Each structure stands twice: as structure tokens, then as C-alpha cells.
Amino acid sequence: MTPEGKVKVKVKRILGDMGAYFCMPQTGGYGSSGAPDFLVCYEGEFIGIECKANGNKPTILQLHHLSLIKKARGRVFVVDETNVDNLRKEMNRD
């Protein structure tokens, strides 16, 4: 499994434990390229989560989608192996 895949597995486990609704949109064809890896609804909030590994950063297109979510008053997180364990705490912050 890739390092990014391991991050995604952890995110799935955290979101499931929290009782959050989430889906992982597919890109290409009919999908939306640049959409975050996870689209989440948690406690009435819309959240986009982009997963990375090895210090990688979101692409310009991914940053564009994350900025659109923030503009619509949603929340966004970029997680990697260094901060994925803090996701639960960050999602519960006001």
C-alpha cells in the first residue's frame, strides 16, 4: 500500500469512529478532477479532506477546490502521516 493509501485508511477509520458521513469521489470521466479525497458531513458541517504523503502538497487544482469549499463556508483539511492522528481533534474545534 502506498504511503498516501495508508493515510486514507487512517482517515476512513477516524471518520467512521466519529460517525461522520463521507464519500470518496472518483476523478476522471464523470468525476471532478481536483476534488478532495474525502467529502464529509460532520455535525452539520461540510468538510473537504485532501490526503497527501511524504511532504507532498496539494496541486493548484486541488487548492482551487479547497478554496471553493472555504468560500462556501465549509472547512478543509490537508492531512499526511505527520498530522493525520490530530484530525479528530481538529474537526471538533470551533
C-alpha positions as CSV (number, residue, x, y, z in Angstrom):
1,M,0.0,0.0,0.0
2,T,1.3,3.5,-0.8
3,P,2.1,6.0,1.9
4,E,-0.9,8.1,0.8
5,G,-3.1,5.0,0.9
6,K,-2.1,4.4,4.5
7,V,-3.2,7.9,5.3
8,K,-6.5,7.4,3.6
9,V,-7.1,4.2,5.6
10,K,-6.5,6.1,8.9
11,V,-8.8,8.9,7.8
12,K,-11.6,6.4,7.0
13,R,-11.2,4.8,10.4
14,I,-11.3,8.2,12.2
15,L,-14.3,9.4,10.3
16,G,-16.1,6.1,10.8
17,D,-15.4,6.2,14.6
18,M,-16.7,9.7,14.7
19,G,-19.9,8.8,13.0
20,A,-19.3,11.2,10.1
21,Y,-20.9,10.7,6.7
22,F,-18.2,10.6,4.0
23,C,-17.6,9.6,0.4
24,M,-14.5,9.5,-1.8
25,P,-15.3,10.9,-5.2
26,Q,-13.7,9.4,-8.2
27,T,-12.0,11.6,-10.7
28,G,-11.8,11.3,-14.4
29,G,-14.6,10.5,-16.8
30,Y,-17.6,11.8,-15.0
31,G,-15.8,12.8,-11.8
32,S,-14.5,16.2,-10.8
33,S,-10.7,16.4,-11.1
34,G,-9.2,18.2,-8.1
35,A,-12.0,17.3,-5.7
36,P,-10.7,16.5,-2.2
37,D,-10.1,12.8,-1.4
38,F,-13.0,12.9,1.2
39,L,-16.2,14.8,1.1
40,V,-17.6,14.8,4.7
41,C,-20.6,15.9,6.6
42,Y,-20.0,16.0,10.3
43,E,-22.3,17.7,12.9
44,G,-23.9,19.7,10.2
45,E,-20.7,21.0,8.6
46,F,-19.4,20.3,5.1
47,I,-15.7,19.3,5.2
48,G,-13.2,18.5,2.4
49,I,-10.1,16.4,3.3
50,E,-7.2,16.1,1.0
51,C,-4.7,13.3,1.8
52,K,-1.0,13.5,1.0
53,A,2.2,11.7,1.9
54,N,5.9,12.3,2.1
55,G,5.6,16.0,2.5
56,N,3.7,16.4,-0.8
57,K,1.5,19.5,-1.2
58,P,-1.9,19.8,-2.9
59,T,-1.9,20.6,-6.6
60,I,-3.1,24.0,-7.9
61,L,-6.4,22.4,-9.0
62,Q,-6.8,20.7,-5.6
63,L,-6.1,24.1,-3.8
64,H,-8.7,25.7,-6.1
65,H,-11.4,23.1,-4.9
66,L,-10.4,23.6,-1.3
67,S,-10.7,27.3,-1.6
68,L,-14.2,27.0,-3.2
69,I,-15.2,24.9,-0.2
70,K,-13.8,27.5,2.2
71,K,-15.6,30.3,0.2
72,A,-18.9,28.4,0.7
73,R,-18.1,28.4,4.4
74,G,-17.1,24.7,4.6
75,R,-14.0,23.5,6.3
76,V,-10.9,21.9,4.7
77,F,-8.0,19.8,6.0
78,V,-4.9,18.6,4.3
79,V,-3.6,15.6,6.1
80,D,-0.5,13.5,5.8
81,E,1.3,10.9,8.0
82,T,2.6,13.7,10.3
83,N,-0.8,15.2,11.3
84,V,-3.5,12.5,10.5
85,D,-3.7,11.5,14.1
86,N,-4.8,15.0,15.0
87,L,-7.7,15.0,12.6
88,R,-10.3,14.1,15.2
89,K,-9.3,16.9,17.5
90,E,-9.1,19.4,14.6
91,M,-12.5,18.5,13.3
92,N,-14.0,19.1,16.8
93,R,-12.5,22.6,17.2
94,D,-14.8,25.5,16.8
